[in-house]
Amino acid sequence: MKICFWTKSFLFFATILLTSSISYSQTVPSSVIFINNLMPQPASLQASAGGFVLTSQFRAVTTHFDNSRLDGAIHRTVQQLRQKTGLPLSLEATASAEAPLTIEVQGAGEAIQSIDENESYTLSVTPAGAHIEAATVVGAMHGLETLVQLVQPSGSDYILPLVSIHDSPRFPWRGLMIDCGRHFEPMDVLKRTLDGMAAVKLNVFHWHLTEDQGFRIESKLYPRLTAVGSDGLYYTQQDARELVSYARARGIRVVPEFEMPGHSTAWQVAYPKLASGNPPTSIRRDFGVADYELDPTREETYQFIARFLGEMATIFPDPYMHIGGDETPAPDWKTNPRIVAFMHAHHLKDNAALQAYFNTRVLKILTGLHKHMVGWDEILNPALPKDVVIQSWRGEASLAQGAEQGYQGILSAPYYLDAMKPAGTHYLADPLPSSSSLQPQQRKLVLGGEICMWAEQLYAGTIDSRVWPRSAAIAERFWSPENITDVDDMYRRLNVISIQLEGLGLHHLTQEDASLRELAGTQNIDQLRIFASALEPVSFGERYHEQKTSQLTVLNSFVDAVRPDPPSRYKIARLTETFLKSPQSDSADQAALTHWFETVANSVPTVEKQMQHSPRLAEVQQRAQQLPDLAKTAMDAIHFISSGTHASVGWKASKLAQIEAAKKPSAIVRFTFIDSLNLLVNAVQE
């Protein structure tokens, strides 16, 4: 038995703890009801009235197995409990085996965490305290994260409600991909991202490290990769090892991605001999698909890749390595006489066959390094051995196709955060719905899903608001049972977890205010904040079409300040839905809808004055001009519907035309309430 301790201070509390007659439990009224704010939802949960009161004497004891990894997890848990409750939790050594939290772990788990790691745990809370059981340290970590989320206020105290939880993940692969190639993300950003991942039980950090716009990982064998291909923005090998260690301490695997043979401009700028044709002269600033690919016909290419991947294998211990493989038009493969001759000699009929040949050669290298290969949809080819994992960005049909052919797969298509879709849309996209046509053995090949955050239009100042809190909703889809699909309840809990995530150091909520202050040049942003709450960014594709962003675009516009899926989108959609179901005059829903539209309309005069002193803020002037008219249309519609009166002939057509005009691109932002407004106008009778 080993007692776990976190600091060597607060001697007053140490003195108390060393007494032999400590009572850890206090009476909690049986009227206290458990408020289920957990995210992700456990596989099984039973709750009863009452709870265990947290006090400054709270501490934990491990009763079977302990190591430094588990101690670190307990320490982080206590730090979160301190912040959440305000209790001065700090422990000193004691011979007593009594503790309000006991943690029983059977063993360390895998030396190198894999998809086979046992992540299950049980958590029970009684009036006497809490108990966590797990087969591995990773399972115990998940139990501790749930414990933190369980804490709720009760009168003047904070309590753990009485629960019995038996929990395990639905899918073993629950990932988040961060693109650090197009825009470099500092280490502190990645670390707080890992903290957020751990809080919602995501377990794979997919690190996209190379792109046309930058090679972001140091190679001592090939130093020009970063010297020429990174603008000086890259991770040292020590950085990478530190991040791998940081992730492992939180039960998260790090899977690196090195794009090949396409998206490889940075490779070829540094080492032109790798190019299929004329090599690029600089890293790429524009986005989209480049025409530069590695030469798959030269042995020197594979010798280079083998040495590089061998070096990377000493940094990244995970059993999986991602080679990219997507978007490889390779025009030089069709026109380079030497490559064309190679294809004829090897009976390779087209580029797809040549890429399959390339992938087979790279797979052999990875197999020699005891690694499994992961790649995007395009690597799927009957010529490729089955010992690869297909990451599907094209959709569920592509994932199913791979499984039908015997390949393991990961679904990413519905979870592209740069599409700026609301959390509710991502939440209802299932990696493996029960309606799937896959056979039982084929279903086992679907490992799970992965969220993707591509970085064309984000940087360190905005990444948090693009990733969080929507990723928490997707994390629940990967962890929880398939039948947990209540979008309304998800949004209720998402508001709670969002605040917890900020407590971990993420900036997804505070970033908007900071950006608005900078745009307006003043701390007086109360009305600007209200105005901004009615707007959200358009998708990556829409923004690229309108603005033609590049790596050199300064990402400090109004569109970069506002959040995707802000609270107003869901709030107005639900209020509209309930109001239209029962549109009685003077209902609470009517009053709330009217008040919101009045409030956002009233914000415009102040915002327009601020626009006169800020050219960047003035970019959204058309939206400011549209908002009061749209709000008036909404309030008129609410009045007509609730009073049962008819609008004049032609009113509806005029207002629907107004709505269509408001849908057109402007300042790369869109109104959050347009769909709801459309419903209101269509419900009016003429």
TORGU-251499 format. One record per residue (C-alpha): y, z, x. Coordinates in steps of 0.02 Angstrom, whole numbers, padded with zeros to 5 digits, always signed. Layout:
N
YZX...
This chain:
686
+00000+00000+00000+00172-00045+00065+00342+00003-00001+00474-00136+00006+00651-00092+00059+00810-00195+00070+00948-00101+00161+00975+00047+00275+01133+00110+00191+01188+00211+00041+01114+00374+00106+01163+00466-00051+01039+00364-00150+00910+00385-00014+00925+00573-00034+00895+00559-00220+00745+00446-00196+00664+00563-00073+00649+00701-00203+00475+00722-00271+00511+00736-00457+00599+00574-00498+00589+00508-00676+00620+00321-00688+00609+00297-00876+00737+00333-01011+00719+00322-01198+00769+00154-01270+00795+00143-01458+00655+00049-01545+00791-00050-01634+00828-00145-01472+00768-00323-01497+00719-00442-01359+00838-00589-01341+00738-00733-01268+00854-00816-01142+00715-00869-01024+00721-01041-00945+00595-01112-00921+00499-01036-01065+00336-00953-01013+00167-01022-01062+00132-00862-01160+00252-00724-01211+00233-00573-01325+00379-00455-01355+00405-00292-01448+00555-00184-01487+00622-00065-01357+00637-00079-01170+00646-00002-00997+00819+00057-00939+00874+00002-00767+00953+00140-00662+01015+00158-00485+00843+00225-00440+00761+00057-00473+00645+00002-00333+00486-00096-00305+00319-00064-00223+00186-00189-00172+00014-00120-00209-00108-00240-00129-00034-00373-00013+00134-00390+00069+00219-00501+00197+00395-00547+00252+00403-00692+00129+00369-00576-00018+00489-00446+00051+00625-00578+00059+00595-00628-00121+00605-00447-00178+00765-00423-00079+00846-00573-00166+00789-00506-00333+00871-00339-00301+01031-00427-00247+01033-00524-00411+00999-00366-00511+01142-00279-00422+01259-00419-00470+01195-00430-00648+01199-00244-00687+01327-00171-00568+01201-00039-00516+01209+00014-00332+01028-00030-00299+00979+00015-00122+00820+00097-00057+00765+00199+00093+00590+00236+00156+00490+00358+00052+00310+00414+00051+00305+00409-00138+00197+00273-00215+00287+00283-00381+00408+00144-00428+00474+00065-00587+00421-00107-00524+00249-00136-00451+00200-00303-00377+00017-00341-00352-00016-00499-00252-00190-00551-00197-00140-00650-00044-00012-00755+00048-00062-00920-00028-00070-01082+00070-00005-01086+00248+00080-01251+00202+00119-01253+00017+00045-01400-00079+00016-01460-00257-00139-01350-00259-00043-01187-00236-00080-01060-00371+00091-01026-00450+00033-00922-00598+00086-00743-00631+00084-00608-00763+00230-00494-00801+00224-00342-00913+00363-00221-00956+00325-00053-01036+00436+00099-01067+00376+00162-00897+00423+00008-00796+00372-00170-00749+00219-00242-00666+00195-00415-00589+00025-00485-00541-00001-00648-00448-00134-00732-00343-00005-00790-00216+00168-00747-00153+00235-00904-00238+00171-00842-00405+00253-00674-00375+00418-00764-00336+00411-00848-00506+00376-00681-00588+00527-00604-00501+00639-00746-00560+00581-00714-00738+00613-00528-00715+00796-00562-00671+00817-00673-00824+00742-00538-00936+00882-00413-00903+00993-00389-01055+01129-00265-01105+01093-00126-01228+01239-00014-01268+01303+00058-01104+01142+00013-01012+01049-00138-00949+00867-00147-00996+00709-00245-00970+00639-00281-01144+00457-00241-01179+00360-00400-01148+00192-00465-01094+00200-00634-01007+00058-00743-00943+00134-00893-00858+00086-01046-00758+00165-01219-00739+00114-01369-00841+00138-01486-00692+00113-01449-00506+00252-01569-00450+00423-01516-00515+00552-01597-00406+00735-01630-00376+00790-01776-00267+00959-01767-00181+01025-01927-00103+01110-01878+00061+01112-02056+00128+01255-02131+00030+01361-01973+00040+01317-01834+00161+01296-01660+00086+01331-01508+00196+01196-01379+00227+01278-01246+00118+01272-01367-00029+01087-01397-00003+01049-01212+00016+01134-01163-00146+01044-01309-00229+00880-01233-00170+00933-01065-00241+00962-01148-00409+00795-01236-00400+00704-01074-00367+00789-00991-00515+00717-01120-00636+00550-01140-00547+00571-01314-00474+00458-01327-00322+00490-01492-00231+00651-01537-00142+00645-01726-00113+00767-01755+00030+00830-01936+00031+00882-01948+00213+00907-02133+00254+01005-02270+00167+01104-02428+00200+01257-02315+00209+01191-02186+00331+01046-02120+00434+01054-01931+00411+00916-01854+00517+00920-01833+00705+00787-01921+00808+00774-01871+00990+00662-02021+01021+00785-02142+00943+00957-02061+00959+01051-02219+00909+00990-02196+00730+01122-02062+00707+01238-02109+00849+01270-02280+00770+01203-02263+00594+01280-02104+00525+01469-02095+00550+01428-01934+00640+01369-01854+00479+01187-01805+00498+01068-01658+00504+01006-01599+00672+00822-01563+00689+00867-01379+00692+00960-01401+00527+00807-01482+00451+00689-01347+00512+00809-01215+00446+00813-01297+00275+00623-01313+00270+00611-01127+00310+00744-01084+00181+00651-01184+00049+00481-01110+00091+00553-00936+00074+00590-00985-00107+00424-01068-00146+00494-01244-00128+00416-01388-00031+00527-01512+00062+00471-01694+00052+00578-01807+00163+00611-01989+00120+00637-02123+00251+00675-02287+00163+00577-02439+00223+00568-02587+00230+00723-02607+00119+00879-02497+00108+00866-02497+00297+01033-02564+00358+01065-02407+00460+00898-02426+00549+00939-02604+00599+01119-02571+00652+01051-02445+00776+00901-02549+00831+00928-02735+00793+00753-02780+00853+00687-02707+00689+00777-02838+00583+00690-02981+00492+00834-03099+00528+01011-03082+00590+01039-02894+00603+01186-02808+00517+01335-02765+00625+01380-02602+00539+01317-02481+00409+01351-02535+00231+01502-02471+00134+01467-02559-00030+01329-02504-00146+01192-02604-00228+01044-02694-00150+01064-02761+00027+00975-02912+00100+00926-02827+00263+00744-02776+00282+00633-02721+00424+00522-02854+00501+00344-02820+00441+00264-02951+00554+00301-02878+00726+00190-02747+00806+00345-02671+00885+00404-02623+00709+00249-02519+00678+00255-02442+00851+00434-02388+00815+00388-02319+00643+00236-02228+00711+00336-02140+00846+00477-02096+00725+00363-02030+00587+00262-01935+00716+00422-01850+00770+00471-01812+00590+00298-01739+00555+00337-01601+00680+00490-01554+00576+00424-01576+00399+00254-01490+00376+00231-01542+00194+00073-01645+00160+00179-01783+00082+00304-01904+00157+00407-02029+00056+00434-02206+00123+00548-02272-00016+00490-02451-00037+00605-02498-00180+00723-02646-00202+00666-02760-00062+00726-02937-00101+00698-02986+00082+00772-03162+00085+00734-03173+00272+00549-03154+00234+00559-03319+00140+00663-03415+00268+00620-03348+00440+00495-03477+00509+00402-03346+00609+00381-03233+00457+00331-03378+00346+00200-03430+00473+00134-03251+00480+00116-03248+00291+00017-03411+00293-00095-03351+00433-00134-03189+00340-00150-03270+00169-00002-03175+00098+00062-03278-00047+00232-03197-00075+00350-03057-00027+00257-02931-00135+00097-02967-00039+00188-02950+00128+00263-02784+00073+00089-02724+00023+00031-02771+00199+00177-02672+00271+00138-02522+00160-00045-02527+00211+00004-02520+00394+00125-02376+00363-00007-02286+00260-00125-02295+00409+00009-02215+00517+00037-02075+00391-00149-02047+00370-00161-02023+00557-00026-01892+00540-00125-01808+00399+00010-01855+00273-00001-01929+00099+00116-02073+00063+00239-02072-00082+00340-02224-00134+00440-02297-00276+00365-02414-00407+00376-02568-00298+00239-02510-00181+00113-02520-00324-00001-02663-00276-00190-02685-00299-00202-02713-00111-00142-02536-00078-00273-02398-00058-00275-02263-00191-00220-02125-00073-00036-02144-00117+00080-02070-00247+00187-02186-00354+00358-02119-00403+00411-02213-00558+00595-02255-00578+00559-02400-00694+00489-02299-00838+00339-02220-00922+00248-02388-00936+00253-02408-00747+00187-02232-00723+00045-02267-00844+00005-02430-00757-00016-02339-00593-00127-02206-00670-00234-02339-00753-00263-02415-00581-00311-02247-00508-00147-02196-00424-00067-02025-00435+00109-02031-00504+00274-01941-00530+00395-01987-00670+00580-02001-00630+00647-02137-00744+00710-02023-00886+00784-01897-00765+00920-01996-00675+01068-01877-00680+01191-02012-00626+01164-02094-00796+01270-01947-00862+01157-01923-01012+01159-01756-01104+01033-01621-01066+00956-01641-01238+00908-01822-01200+00826-01776-01034+00742-01626-01115+00645-01729-01241+00578-01851-01110+00401-01795-01067+00308-01848-00909+00145-01849-01005+00162-01836-01194+00009-01804-01300+00037-01975-01376+00002-02058-01208-00138-02187-01210-00203-02128-01042-00382-02066-01036-00417-01884-00984-00459-01930-00804-00306-02040-00792-00194-01902-00862-00246-01791-00716-00165-01917-00599+00009-01881-00670+00069-01744-00554+00233-01710-00644+00412-01766-00634+00563-01772-00522+00749-01764-00561+00853-01890-00465+01033-01867-00410+01093-02026-00328+01253-02004-00229+01356-02163-00247+01488-02069-00346+01477-01890-00289+01514-01782-00138+01506-01598-00092+01648-01553-00211+01567-01625-00367+01379-01623-00338+01351-01454-00421+01428-01508-00586+01322-01666-00586+01159-01576-00550+01183-01415-00648+01151-01351-00776+01062-01507-00843+00926-01490-00710+00877-01322-00784+00834-01406-00949+00727-01536-00860+00644-01398-00758+00586-01322-00921+00509-01488-00972+00409-01489-00810+00353-01307-00823+00335-01259-01005+00207-01311-01137+00236-01482-01216+00271-01409-01389+00428-01317-01332+00555-01447-01389+00688-01354-01489+00847-01436-01424+00963-01313-01514+00877-01164-01435+00874-01252-01267+01063-01271-01270+01084-01089-01320+00982-01032-01171+01059-01162-01056+01229-01080-01081+01154-00916-01020+01061-00987-00870+01216-01085-00821+01311-00924-00792+01165-00852-00692+01165-01008-00583+01349-00984-00545+01307-00807-00494+01192-00879-00362+01338-00972-00284+01336-01139-00373+01505-01211-00424+01465-01319-00576+01579-01221-00693+01722-01175-00578+01733-01348-00500+01815-01423-00654+01960-01299-00654+01987-01318-00467+01994-01507-00485+02112-01500-00634+02231-01384-00541+02233-01504-00395+02263-01654-00508+02407-01571-00602+02480-01483-00451+02496-01321-00548+02397-01168-00598+02456-01192-00778+02308-01294-00839+02266-01208-01004+02310-01362-01108+02240-01483-00979+02076-01389-00984+02069-01407-01174+02109-01593-01159+01976-01617-01026+01846-01529-01133+01845-01678-01252+01802-01802-01113+01656-01835-00997+01616-01959-00858+01537-02128-00896+01371-02176-00816+01356-02234-00636+01332-02414-00692+01484-02413-00807+01593-02337-00673+01533-02458-00541+01566-02605-00657+01743-02545-00694+01796-02472-00527+01684-02558-00398+01660-02395-00305+01606-02396-00123+01568-02266+00008+01755-02267+00048+01811-02230-00132+01903-02065-00139+01814-01964-00273+01959-01857-00334+02005-01936-00500+02003-01860-00674+01828-01931-00699+01769-01828-00551+01843-01670-00624+01761-01675-00796+01580-01624-00819+01438-01726-00891+01375-01659-01058+01515-01529-01079+01493-01397-01216+01601-01493-01340+01474-01634-01355+01337-01522-01421+01455-01407-01517+01538-01545-01618+01374-01636-01648+01294-01479-01722+01447-01431-01824+01458-01607-01894+01274-01610-01937+01277-01444-02030+01443-01484-02116+01379-01650-02183+01221-01567-02250+01326-01449-02355+01507-01507-02360+01579-01371-02471+01765-01342-02460+01820-01197-02350+01649-01180-02264+01639-01103-02091+01583-01269-02017+01730-01359-02095+01851-01230-02026+01773-01237-01852+01777-01427-01847+01956-01437-01908+02012-01303-01786+01932-01392-01637+02011-01559-01676+02180-01477-01706+02167-01385-01540+02125-01537-01434+02261-01640-01519+02390-01504-01488+02349-01504-01302+02412-01682-01277+02603-01656-01269+02588-01533-01124+02462-01645-01035+02574-01797-01054+02717-01702-00971+02603-01658-00826+02554-01841-00812+02735-01883-00773+02719-01787-00610+02543-01841-00561+02500-02026-00544+02315-01982-00529+02320-01884-00690+02419-02024-00773+02266-02136-00752+02198-02056-00910+02357-02085-01011+02274-02205-01134+02147-02072-01178+02290-01950-01208+02370-02075-01326+02207-02103-01420+02155-01922-01440+02283-01864-01572+02248-02014-01683+02061-01989-01669+02080-01804-01707+02185-01842-01860+02053-01965-01920+01922-01828-01902+02027-01700-01997+02064-01826-02136+01880-01867-02150+01835-01682-02159+01963-01658-02298+01900-01807-02399+01719-01752-02383+01745-01566-02419+01861-01596-02567+01758-01737-02642+01909-01853-02645+01906-02038-02604+02003-02123-02466+02108-02276-02503+02025-02445-02497+02017-02507-02318+02035-02334-02241+01856-02329-02178+01862-02503-02101+02025-02462-02013+01957-02300-01941+01793-02376-01885+01894-02507-01792+01993-02366-01713+01831-02286-01656+01768-02450-01582+01929-02467-01484+01906-02290-01417+01733-02336-01354+01804-02467-01236+01819-02420-01051+01973-02322-01000+01997-02210-00848+01807-02211-00827+01789-02069-00954+01731-02066-01134+01761-01951-01281+01621-01827-01312+01640-01830-01502+01639-02016-01542+01464-02017-01619+01508-01867-01728+01673-01945-01781+01580-02103-01829+01465-02000-01942+01613-01913-02024+01706-02076-02060+01551-02159-02130+01523-02011-02247+01694-02038-02329+01695-02126-02497+01827-02253-02545
